Amino acid sequence: MAKTLTLPERQDAYGAWHQVVRDVCWCGCPYLLAEDDHDLVWEPGPRRERACIDDLCECHTAPVVGERRE
């Protein structure tokens, strides 16, 4: 019998819940995206990884939280 994977959930800007998966921005910092809609993201904002190569990356300077990146 297959195991069921339970993904973490986050609420979008409109109050709907989505299961999320981790991905990595081109700058090296992780962010979350909705499993059911990959355009819906939760970016890190001021949090930076040690491996971050660009402090001025859009995921830090204008983070999108629970909305679609335009």
Distance bins in CASP14 RR format, pairs under 12 A and 6 or more apart:
PFRMAT RR
TARGET T0000
AUTHOR 0000-0000-0000
RMODE 2
METHOD distances of the structure
MODEL  1
4 19 0 0 0 0 0 1 0 0 0 0 0
5 19 0 0 0 0 1 0 0 0 0 0 0
5 21 0 0 0 0 0 1 0 0 0 0 0
5 35 0 0 0 0 0 1 0 0 0 0 0
6 19 0 0 0 0 1 0 0 0 0 0 0
6 20 0 0 0 0 0 1 0 0 0 0 0
6 35 0 0 0 0 0 1 0 0 0 0 0
7 17 0 0 0 0 0 1 0 0 0 0 0
7 18 0 0 0 0 1 0 0 0 0 0 0
7 19 1 1 0 0 0 0 0 0 0 0 0
7 20 1 0 0 1 0 0 0 0 0 0 0
7 21 1 0 0 1 0 0 0 0 0 0 0
7 22 0 0 0 0 1 0 0 0 0 0 0
7 32 0 0 0 0 1 0 0 0 0 0 0
7 33 0 0 0 0 0 1 0 0 0 0 0
7 34 0 0 0 0 1 0 0 0 0 0 0
7 35 1 0 1 0 0 0 0 0 0 0 0
7 36 0 0 0 0 0 1 0 0 0 0 0
8 17 0 0 0 0 0 1 0 0 0 0 0
8 18 0 0 0 0 1 0 0 0 0 0 0
8 19 1 0 0 1 0 0 0 0 0 0 0
8 20 1 0 1 0 0 0 0 0 0 0 0
8 21 0 0 0 0 1 0 0 0 0 0 0
8 22 0 0 0 0 1 0 0 0 0 0 0
8 32 1 0 0 1 0 0 0 0 0 0 0
8 33 0 0 0 0 0 1 0 0 0 0 0
8 34 0 0 0 0 0 1 0 0 0 0 0
8 35 0 0 0 0 1 0 0 0 0 0 0
8 42 0 0 0 0 0 1 0 0 0 0 0
9 15 0 0 0 0 0 1 0 0 0 0 0
9 16 0 0 0 0 0 1 0 0 0 0 0
9 17 1 0 1 0 0 0 0 0 0 0 0
9 18 1 0 0 1 0 0 0 0 0 0 0
9 19 1 0 1 0 0 0 0 0 0 0 0
9 20 1 0 0 1 0 0 0 0 0 0 0
9 21 0 0 0 0 0 1 0 0 0 0 0
9 32 0 0 0 0 0 1 0 0 0 0 0
9 34 0 0 0 0 1 0 0 0 0 0 0
9 35 0 0 0 0 1 0 0 0 0 0 0
9 36 0 0 0 0 0 1 0 0 0 0 0
9 42 0 0 0 0 0 1 0 0 0 0 0
9 66 0 0 0 0 0 1 0 0 0 0 0
10 16 0 0 0 0 1 0 0 0 0 0 0
10 17 1 0 0 1 0 0 0 0 0 0 0
10 18 1 0 0 1 0 0 0 0 0 0 0
10 19 0 0 0 0 1 0 0 0 0 0 0
10 20 1 0 1 0 0 0 0 0 0 0 0
10 21 0 0 0 0 0 1 0 0 0 0 0
10 22 0 0 0 0 0 1 0 0 0 0 0
10 31 0 0 0 0 0 1 0 0 0 0 0
10 32 1 0 0 1 0 0 0 0 0 0 0
10 33 0 0 0 0 1 0 0 0 0 0 0
10 34 1 0 0 1 0 0 0 0 0 0 0
10 35 0 0 0 0 0 1 0 0 0 0 0
10 36 0 0 0 0 0 1 0 0 0 0 0
10 37 0 0 0 0 0 1 0 0 0 0 0
10 40 0 0 0 0 1 0 0 0 0 0 0
10 41 0 0 0 0 1 0 0 0 0 0 0
10 42 1 0 1 0 0 0 0 0 0 0 0
10 43 0 0 0 0 0 1 0 0 0 0 0
10 65 0 0 0 0 1 0 0 0 0 0 0
10 66 1 0 0 1 0 0 0 0 0 0 0
10 67 0 0 0 0 0 1 0 0 0 0 0
11 17 1 0 1 0 0 0 0 0 0 0 0
11 18 1 0 0 1 0 0 0 0 0 0 0
11 19 0 0 0 0 0 1 0 0 0 0 0
11 20 0 0 0 0 0 1 0 0 0 0 0
11 32 0 0 0 0 0 1 0 0 0 0 0
11 34 0 0 0 0 0 1 0 0 0 0 0
11 40 0 0 0 0 0 1 0 0 0 0 0
11 42 0 0 0 0 1 0 0 0 0 0 0
11 65 0 0 0 0 1 0 0 0 0 0 0
11 66 1 0 0 1 0 0 0 0 0 0 0
11 67 0 0 0 0 0 1 0 0 0 0 0
12 18 1 0 0 1 0 0 0 0 0 0 0
12 19 0 0 0 0 0 1 0 0 0 0 0
12 20 0 0 0 0 0 1 0 0 0 0 0
12 32 0 0 0 0 0 1 0 0 0 0 0
12 33 0 0 0 0 0 1 0 0 0 0 0
12 34 1 0 0 1 0 0 0 0 0 0 0
12 36 0 0 0 0 0 1 0 0 0 0 0
12 37 0 0 0 0 1 0 0 0 0 0 0
12 39 0 0 0 0 0 1 0 0 0 0 0
12 40 1 0 0 1 0 0 0 0 0 0 0
12 41 0 0 0 0 1 0 0 0 0 0 0
12 42 0 0 0 0 1 0 0 0 0 0 0
12 64 0 0 0 0 0 1 0 0 0 0 0
12 65 0 0 0 0 1 0 0 0 0 0 0
12 66 1 0 1 0 0 0 0 0 0 0 0
12 67 1 0 0 1 0 0 0 0 0 0 0
12 68 0 0 0 0 1 0 0 0 0 0 0
13 34 0 0 0 0 0 1 0 0 0 0 0
13 40 0 0 0 0 1 0 0 0 0 0 0
13 41 0 0 0 0 0 1 0 0 0 0 0
13 42 0 0 0 0 0 1 0 0 0 0 0
13 64 0 0 0 0 1 0 0 0 0 0 0
13 65 1 0 0 1 0 0 0 0 0 0 0
13 66 1 0 1 0 0 0 0 0 0 0 0
13 67 1 0 1 0 0 0 0 0 0 0 0
13 68 0 0 0 0 1 0 0 0 0 0 0
14 40 0 0 0 0 0 1 0 0 0 0 0
14 66 0 0 0 0 1 0 0 0 0 0 0
14 67 0 0 0 0 1 0 0 0 0 0 0
14 68 0 0 0 0 0 1 0 0 0 0 0
15 40 0 0 0 0 0 1 0 0 0 0 0
15 66 0 0 0 0 1 0 0 0 0 0 0
15 67 0 0 0 0 0 1 0 0 0 0 0
16 34 0 0 0 0 1 0 0 0 0 0 0
16 36 0 0 0 0 1 0 0 0 0 0 0
16 37 0 0 0 0 1 0 0 0 0 0 0
16 40 0 0 0 0 1 0 0 0 0 0 0
16 66 0 0 0 0 1 0 0 0 0 0 0
16 67 0 0 0 0 0 1 0 0 0 0 0
17 34 0 0 0 0 1 0 0 0 0 0 0
17 35 0 0 0 0 0 1 0 0 0 0 0
17 36 0 0 0 0 0 1 0 0 0 0 0
17 40 0 0 0 0 0 1 0 0 0 0 0
17 66 0 0 0 0 0 1 0 0 0 0 0
18 32 0 0 0 0 1 0 0 0 0 0 0
18 33 0 0 0 0 1 0 0 0 0 0 0
18 34 1 1 0 0 0 0 0 0 0 0 0
18 35 1 0 0 1 0 0 0 0 0 0 0
18 36 1 0 0 1 0 0 0 0 0 0 0
18 37 1 0 0 1 0 0 0 0 0 0 0
18 38 0 0 0 0 0 1 0 0 0 0 0
18 39 0 0 0 0 0 1 0 0 0 0 0
18 40 1 0 0 1 0 0 0 0 0 0 0
18 41 0 0 0 0 0 1 0 0 0 0 0
18 42 0 0 0 0 1 0 0 0 0 0 0
18 66 0 0 0 0 1 0 0 0 0 0 0
18 67 0 0 0 0 0 1 0 0 0 0 0
18 68 0 0 0 0 0 1 0 0 0 0 0
19 32 0 0 0 0 1 0 0 0 0 0 0
19 33 0 0 0 0 0 1 0 0 0 0 0
19 34 1 0 0 1 0 0 0 0 0 0 0
19 35 1 0 1 0 0 0 0 0 0 0 0
19 36 1 0 0 1 0 0 0 0 0 0 0
19 37 0 0 0 0 0 1 0 0 0 0 0
19 40 0 0 0 0 0 1 0 0 0 0 0
20 30 0 0 0 0 0 1 0 0 0 0 0
20 31 0 0 0 0 1 0 0 0 0 0 0
20 32 1 0 1 0 0 0 0 0 0 0 0
20 33 1 0 0 1 0 0 0 0 0 0 0
20 34 1 0 1 0 0 0 0 0 0 0 0
20 35 1 0 0 1 0 0 0 0 0 0 0
20 36 0 0 0 0 1 0 0 0 0 0 0
20 37 0 0 0 0 0 1 0 0 0 0 0
20 38 0 0 0 0 0 1 0 0 0 0 0
20 40 0 0 0 0 1 0 0 0 0 0 0
20 41 0 0 0 0 1 0 0 0 0 0 0
20 42 1 0 0 1 0 0 0 0 0 0 0
20 43 0 0 0 0 0 1 0 0 0 0 0
20 65 0 0 0 0 0 1 0 0 0 0 0
20 66 0 0 0 0 1 0 0 0 0 0 0
21 30 0 0 0 0 0 1 0 0 0 0 0
21 31 0 0 0 0 0 1 0 0 0 0 0
21 32 1 0 0 1 0 0 0 0 0 0 0
21 33 1 0 0 1 0 0 0 0 0 0 0
21 34 0 0 0 0 1 0 0 0 0 0 0
21 35 1 0 1 0 0 0 0 0 0 0 0
21 36 0 0 0 0 0 1 0 0 0 0 0
21 37 0 0 0 0 0 1 0 0 0 0 0
21 38 0 0 0 0 1 0 0 0 0 0 0
21 40 0 0 0 0 0 1 0 0 0 0 0
21 41 0 0 0 0 0 1 0 0 0 0 0
21 42 0 0 0 0 0 1 0 0 0 0 0
22 28 0 0 0 0 0 1 0 0 0 0 0
22 29 0 0 0 0 0 1 0 0 0 0 0
22 30 1 0 1 0 0 0 0 0 0 0 0
22 31 1 0 0 1 0 0 0 0 0 0 0
22 32 1 0 0 1 0 0 0 0 0 0 0
22 33 0 0 0 0 1 0 0 0 0 0 0
22 34 0 0 0 0 0 1 0 0 0 0 0
22 35 0 0 0 0 0 1 0 0 0 0 0
22 41 0 0 0 0 0 1 0 0 0 0 0
22 42 0 0 0 0 0 1 0 0 0 0 0
22 43 0 0 0 0 0 1 0 0 0 0 0
22 44 0 0 0 0 0 1 0 0 0 0 0
23 29 0 0 0 0 0 1 0 0 0 0 0
23 30 1 0 0 1 0 0 0 0 0 0 0
23 31 1 0 0 1 0 0 0 0 0 0 0
23 32 1 0 0 1 0 0 0 0 0 0 0
23 33 1 0 1 0 0 0 0 0 0 0 0
23 34 0 0 0 0 0 1 0 0 0 0 0
23 35 0 0 0 0 0 1 0 0 0 0 0
23 38 0 0 0 0 1 0 0 0 0 0 0
23 40 0 0 0 0 0 1 0 0 0 0 0
23 41 0 0 0 0 1 0 0 0 0 0 0
23 42 0 0 0 0 0 1 0 0 0 0 0
23 43 0 0 0 0 0 1 0 0 0 0 0
23 44 0 0 0 0 0 1 0 0 0 0 0
23 59 0 0 0 0 0 1 0 0 0 0 0
24 30 1 0 1 0 0 0 0 0 0 0 0
24 31 1 0 0 1 0 0 0 0 0 0 0
24 32 0 0 0 0 0 1 0 0 0 0 0
24 33 0 0 0 0 0 1 0 0 0 0 0
24 43 0 0 0 0 0 1 0 0 0 0 0
24 44 0 0 0 0 0 1 0 0 0 0 0
24 49 0 0 0 0 1 0 0 0 0 0 0
24 51 0 0 0 0 1 0 0 0 0 0 0
24 52 0 0 0 0 0 1 0 0 0 0 0
24 53 0 0 0 0 0 1 0 0 0 0 0
24 57 0 0 0 0 0 1 0 0 0 0 0
24 59 0 0 0 0 0 1 0 0 0 0 0
25 31 1 0 1 0 0 0 0 0 0 0 0
25 32 0 0 0 0 0 1 0 0 0 0 0
25 33 0 0 0 0 0 1 0 0 0 0 0
25 41 0 0 0 0 1 0 0 0 0 0 0
25 42 0 0 0 0 0 1 0 0 0 0 0
25 43 1 0 0 1 0 0 0 0 0 0 0
25 44 1 0 0 1 0 0 0 0 0 0 0
25 45 0 0 0 0 0 1 0 0 0 0 0
25 47 0 0 0 0 0 1 0 0 0 0 0
25 48 0 0 0 0 0 1 0 0 0 0 0
25 49 0 0 0 0 1 0 0 0 0 0 0
25 51 0 0 0 0 0 1 0 0 0 0 0
25 52 0 0 0 0 1 0 0 0 0 0 0
25 53 0 0 0 0 1 0 0 0 0 0 0
25 54 0 0 0 0 1 0 0 0 0 0 0
25 57 1 0 0 1 0 0 0 0 0 0 0
25 58 0 0 0 0 1 0 0 0 0 0 0
25 59 1 0 1 0 0 0 0 0 0 0 0
25 60 0 0 0 0 1 0 0 0 0 0 0
25 63 0 0 0 0 0 1 0 0 0 0 0
25 64 0 0 0 0 0 1 0 0 0 0 0
25 69 0 0 0 0 0 1 0 0 0 0 0
26 51 0 0 0 0 0 1 0 0 0 0 0
26 52 0 0 0 0 0 1 0 0 0 0 0
26 53 0 0 0 0 1 0 0 0 0 0 0
26 54 0 0 0 0 1 0 0 0 0 0 0
26 57 1 0 0 1 0 0 0 0 0 0 0
26 58 0 0 0 0 1 0 0 0 0 0 0
26 59 0 0 0 0 1 0 0 0 0 0 0
27 43 0 0 0 0 0 1 0 0 0 0 0
27 44 0 0 0 0 1 0 0 0 0 0 0
27 45 0 0 0 0 0 1 0 0 0 0 0
27 47 0 0 0 0 0 1 0 0 0 0 0
27 48 0 0 0 0 1 0 0 0 0 0 0
27 49 0 0 0 0 1 0 0 0 0 0 0
27 50 0 0 0 0 0 1 0 0 0 0 0
27 51 0 0 0 0 1 0 0 0 0 0 0
27 52 1 0 1 0 0 0 0 0 0 0 0
27 53 1 0 1 0 0 0 0 0 0 0 0
27 54 1 0 1 0 0 0 0 0 0 0 0
27 55 0 0 0 0 1 0 0 0 0 0 0
27 56 0 0 0 0 1 0 0 0 0 0 0
27 57 1 1 0 0 0 0 0 0 0 0 0
27 58 0 0 0 0 1 0 0 0 0 0 0
27 59 1 0 0 1 0 0 0 0 0 0 0
27 60 1 0 0 1 0 0 0 0 0 0 0
27 61 0 0 0 0 0 1 0 0 0 0 0
28 43 0 0 0 0 0 1 0 0 0 0 0
28 44 0 0 0 0 1 0 0 0 0 0 0
28 47 0 0 0 0 0 1 0 0 0 0 0
28 48 0 0 0 0 1 0 0 0 0 0 0
28 49 1 0 0 1 0 0 0 0 0 0 0
28 50 0 0 0 0 1 0 0 0 0 0 0
28 51 1 0 1 0 0 0 0 0 0 0 0
28 52 1 0 1 0 0 0 0 0 0 0 0
28 53 1 0 0 1 0 0 0 0 0 0 0
28 54 0 0 0 0 1 0 0 0 0 0 0
28 55 0 0 0 0 0 1 0 0 0 0 0
28 57 0 0 0 0 1 0 0 0 0 0 0
28 59 0 0 0 0 1 0 0 0 0 0 0
28 60 0 0 0 0 0 1 0 0 0 0 0
29 42 0 0 0 0 0 1 0 0 0 0 0
29 43 0 0 0 0 1 0 0 0 0 0 0
29 44 1 0 1 0 0 0 0 0 0 0 0
29 45 0 0 0 0 1 0 0 0 0 0 0
29 46 0 0 0 0 0 1 0 0 0 0 0
29 47 1 0 0 1 0 0 0 0 0 0 0
29 48 1 0 0 1 0 0 0 0 0 0 0
29 49 1 0 1 0 0 0 0 0 0 0 0
29 50 0 0 0 0 1 0 0 0 0 0 0
29 51 1 0 0 1 0 0 0 0 0 0 0
29 52 1 0 1 0 0 0 0 0 0 0 0
29 53 0 0 0 0 1 0 0 0 0 0 0
29 54 0 0 0 0 1 0 0 0 0 0 0
29 55 0 0 0 0 0 1 0 0 0 0 0
29 57 1 0 0 1 0 0 0 0 0 0 0
29 58 0 0 0 0 0 1 0 0 0 0 0
29 59 1 0 0 1 0 0 0 0 0 0 0
29 60 1 0 0 1 0 0 0 0 0 0 0
29 63 0 0 0 0 0 1 0 0 0 0 0
30 41 0 0 0 0 0 1 0 0 0 0 0
30 42 0 0 0 0 0 1 0 0 0 0 0
30 43 0 0 0 0 1 0 0 0 0 0 0
30 44 1 0 0 1 0 0 0 0 0 0 0
30 45 0 0 0 0 0 1 0 0 0 0 0
30 47 0 0 0 0 1 0 0 0 0 0 0
30 48 0 0 0 0 0 1 0 0 0 0 0
30 49 1 0 0 1 0 0 0 0 0 0 0
30 51 0 0 0 0 0 1 0 0 0 0 0
30 52 0 0 0 0 0 1 0 0 0 0 0
30 59 0 0 0 0 1 0 0 0 0 0 0
31 38 0 0 0 0 0 1 0 0 0 0 0
31 40 0 0 0 0 0 1 0 0 0 0 0
31 41 1 0 1 0 0 0 0 0 0 0 0
31 42 1 0 0 1 0 0 0 0 0 0 0
31 43 1 0 1 0 0 0 0 0 0 0 0
31 44 1 0 1 0 0 0 0 0 0 0 0
31 45 0 0 0 0 1 0 0 0 0 0 0
31 47 0 0 0 0 1 0 0 0 0 0 0
31 48 0 0 0 0 0 1 0 0 0 0 0
31 49 0 0 0 0 0 1 0 0 0 0 0
31 52 0 0 0 0 0 1 0 0 0 0 0
31 57 0 0 0 0 0 1 0 0 0 0 0
31 58 0 0 0 0 0 1 0 0 0 0 0
31 59 1 0 0 1 0 0 0 0 0 0 0
31 60 0 0 0 0 0 1 0 0 0 0 0
31 63 0 0 0 0 1 0 0 0 0 0 0
31 64 0 0 0 0 1 0 0 0 0 0 0
31 65 0 0 0 0 1 0 0 0 0 0 0
31 66 0 0 0 0 0 1 0 0 0 0 0
31 69 0 0 0 0 1 0 0 0 0 0 0
32 38 0 0 0 0 0 1 0 0 0 0 0
32 40 0 0 0 0 1 0 0 0 0 0 0
32 41 1 0 0 1 0 0 0 0 0 0 0
32 42 1 0 1 0 0 0 0 0 0 0 0
32 43 0 0 0 0 1 0 0 0 0 0 0
32 44 0 0 0 0 1 0 0 0 0 0 0
32 45 0 0 0 0 0 1 0 0 0 0 0
32 59 0 0 0 0 0 1 0 0 0 0 0
32 63 0 0 0 0 0 1 0 0 0 0 0
32 64 0 0 0 0 0 1 0 0 0 0 0
32 65 0 0 0 0 1 0 0 0 0 0 0
32 66 0 0 0 0 1 0 0 0 0 0 0
33 39 1 0 0 1 0 0 0 0 0 0 0
33 40 1 0 0 1 0 0 0 0 0 0 0
33 41 1 0 1 0 0 0 0 0 0 0 0
33 42 1 0 0 1 0 0 0 0 0 0 0
33 43 0 0 0 0 1 0 0 0 0 0 0
33 59 0 0 0 0 0 1 0 0 0 0 0
33 64 0 0 0 0 0 1 0 0 0 0 0
33 65 0 0 0 0 0 1 0 0 0 0 0
33 66 0 0 0 0 1 0 0 0 0 0 0
33 67 0 0 0 0 0 1 0 0 0 0 0
33 68 0 0 0 0 0 1 0 0 0 0 0
33 69 0 0 0 0 1 0 0 0 0 0 0
34 40 1 1 0 0 0 0 0 0 0 0 0
34 41 1 0 0 1 0 0 0 0 0 0 0
34 42 0 0 0 0 1 0 0 0 0 0 0
34 64 0 0 0 0 0 1 0 0 0 0 0
34 66 0 0 0 0 1 0 0 0 0 0 0
34 67 0 0 0 0 0 1 0 0 0 0 0
34 68 0 0 0 0 1 0 0 0 0 0 0
34 69 0 0 0 0 0 1 0 0 0 0 0
35 41 0 0 0 0 0 1 0 0 0 0 0
37 66 0 0 0 0 0 1 0 0 0 0 0
37 67 0 0 0 0 0 1 0 0 0 0 0
37 68 0 0 0 0 1 0 0 0 0 0 0
37 69 0 0 0 0 0 1 0 0 0 0 0
38 68 0 0 0 0 1 0 0 0 0 0 0
38 69 0 0 0 0 0 1 0 0 0 0 0
39 64 0 0 0 0 1 0 0 0 0 0 0
39 66 0 0 0 0 0 1 0 0 0 0 0
39 67 0 0 0 0 1 0 0 0 0 0 0
39 68 1 0 1 0 0 0 0 0 0 0 0
39 69 1 0 0 1 0 0 0 0 0 0 0
39 70 0 0 0 0 1 0 0 0 0 0 0
40 64 0 0 0 0 1 0 0 0 0 0 0
40 65 0 0 0 0 0 1 0 0 0 0 0
40 66 1 0 0 1 0 0 0 0 0 0 0
40 67 1 0 0 1 0 0 0 0 0 0 0
40 68 1 0 1 0 0 0 0 0 0 0 0
40 69 0 0 0 0 1 0 0 0 0 0 0
41 58 0 0 0 0 0 1 0 0 0 0 0
41 59 0 0 0 0 1 0 0 0 0 0 0
41 62 0 0 0 0 0 1 0 0 0 0 0
41 63 0 0 0 0 1 0 0 0 0 0 0
41 64 1 0 1 0 0 0 0 0 0 0 0
41 65 0 0 0 0 1 0 0 0 0 0 0
41 66 1 0 0 1 0 0 0 0 0 0 0
41 67 1 0 0 1 0 0 0 0 0 0 0
41 68 1 0 0 1 0 0 0 0 0 0 0
41 69 1 0 1 0 0 0 0 0 0 0 0
41 70 0 0 0 0 0 1 0 0 0 0 0
42 59 0 0 0 0 0 1 0 0 0 0 0
42 63 0 0 0 0 1 0 0 0 0 0 0
42 64 1 0 0 1 0 0 0 0 0 0 0
42 65 1 0 1 0 0 0 0 0 0 0 0
42 66 1 0 1 0 0 0 0 0 0 0 0
42 67 0 0 0 0 1 0 0 0 0 0 0
42 68 0 0 0 0 0 1 0 0 0 0 0
42 69 0 0 0 0 0 1 0 0 0 0 0
43 57 0 0 0 0 1 0 0 0 0 0 0
43 58 1 0 0 1 0 0 0 0 0 0 0
43 59 1 0 1 0 0 0 0 0 0 0 0
43 60 1 0 0 1 0 0 0 0 0 0 0
43 61 0 0 0 0 0 1 0 0 0 0 0
43 62 0 0 0 0 1 0 0 0 0 0 0
43 63 1 1 0 0 0 0 0 0 0 0 0
43 64 1 0 1 0 0 0 0 0 0 0 0
43 65 1 0 0 1 0 0 0 0 0 0 0
43 66 0 0 0 0 1 0 0 0 0 0 0
43 67 0 0 0 0 1 0 0 0 0 0 0
43 68 0 0 0 0 0 1 0 0 0 0 0
43 69 1 0 0 1 0 0 0 0 0 0 0
44 52 0 0 0 0 1 0 0 0 0 0 0
44 55 0 0 0 0 0 1 0 0 0 0 0
44 57 0 0 0 0 1 0 0 0 0 0 0
44 58 0 0 0 0 0 1 0 0 0 0 0
44 59 1 0 1 0 0 0 0 0 0 0 0
44 60 1 0 0 1 0 0 0 0 0 0 0
44 61 0 0 0 0 0 1 0 0 0 0 0
44 62 0 0 0 0 0 1 0 0 0 0 0
44 63 1 0 0 1 0 0 0 0 0 0 0
44 64 0 0 0 0 0 1 0 0 0 0 0
44 65 0 0 0 0 1 0 0 0 0 0 0
45 52 0 0 0 0 0 1 0 0 0 0 0
45 55 0 0 0 0 0 1 0 0 0 0 0
45 57 0 0 0 0 1 0 0 0 0 0 0
45 58 0 0 0 0 1 0 0 0 0 0 0
45 59 1 0 0 1 0 0 0 0 0 0 0
45 60 1 0 1 0 0 0 0 0 0 0 0
45 61 0 0 0 0 1 0 0 0 0 0 0
45 62 0 0 0 0 1 0 0 0 0 0 0
45 63 1 1 0 0 0 0 0 0 0 0 0
45 64 0 0 0 0 1 0 0 0 0 0 0
45 65 0 0 0 0 1 0 0 0 0 0 0
46 52 0 0 0 0 0 1 0 0 0 0 0
46 55 0 0 0 0 1 0 0 0 0 0 0
46 57 0 0 0 0 0 1 0 0 0 0 0
46 59 0 0 0 0 0 1 0 0 0 0 0
46 60 1 0 0 1 0 0 0 0 0 0 0
46 61 0 0 0 0 1 0 0 0 0 0 0
46 62 0 0 0 0 0 1 0 0 0 0 0
46 63 0 0 0 0 1 0 0 0 0 0 0
46 65 0 0 0 0 0 1 0 0 0 0 0
47 55 0 0 0 0 0 1 0 0 0 0 0
47 57 0 0 0 0 0 1 0 0 0 0 0
47 59 0 0 0 0 1 0 0 0 0 0 0
47 60 0 0 0 0 1 0 0 0 0 0 0
47 63 0 0 0 0 1 0 0 0 0 0 0
47 65 0 0 0 0 0 1 0 0 0 0 0
48 54 0 0 0 0 1 0 0 0 0 0 0
48 55 1 0 0 1 0 0 0 0 0 0 0
48 56 0 0 0 0 0 1 0 0 0 0 0
48 57 0 0 0 0 1 0 0 0 0 0 0
48 59 0 0 0 0 1 0 0 0 0 0 0
48 60 1 0 0 1 0 0 0 0 0 0 0
48 61 0 0 0 0 0 1 0 0 0 0 0
48 63 0 0 0 0 0 1 0 0 0 0 0
49 55 0 0 0 0 0 1 0 0 0 0 0
49 57 0 0 0 0 0 1 0 0 0 0 0
49 59 0 0 0 0 0 1 0 0 0 0 0
49 60 0 0 0 0 0 1 0 0 0 0 0
52 59 0 0 0 0 1 0 0 0 0 0 0
52 60 1 0 0 1 0 0 0 0 0 0 0
53 59 0 0 0 0 0 1 0 0 0 0 0
53 60 0 0 0 0 0 1 0 0 0 0 0
54 60 0 0 0 0 1 0 0 0 0 0 0
54 61 0 0 0 0 1 0 0 0 0 0 0
55 61 0 0 0 0 1 0 0 0 0 0 0
56 62 0 0 0 0 0 1 0 0 0 0 0
57 63 0 0 0 0 1 0 0 0 0 0 0
58 64 0 0 0 0 1 0 0 0 0 0 0
58 69 0 0 0 0 1 0 0 0 0 0 0
58 70 0 0 0 0 0 1 0 0 0 0 0
59 65 0 0 0 0 0 1 0 0 0 0 0
59 69 0 0 0 0 1 0 0 0 0 0 0
62 69 0 0 0 0 1 0 0 0 0 0 0
62 70 0 0 0 0 0 1 0 0 0 0 0
63 69 0 0 0 0 1 0 0 0 0 0 0
64 70 0 0 0 0 1 0 0 0 0 0 0
END
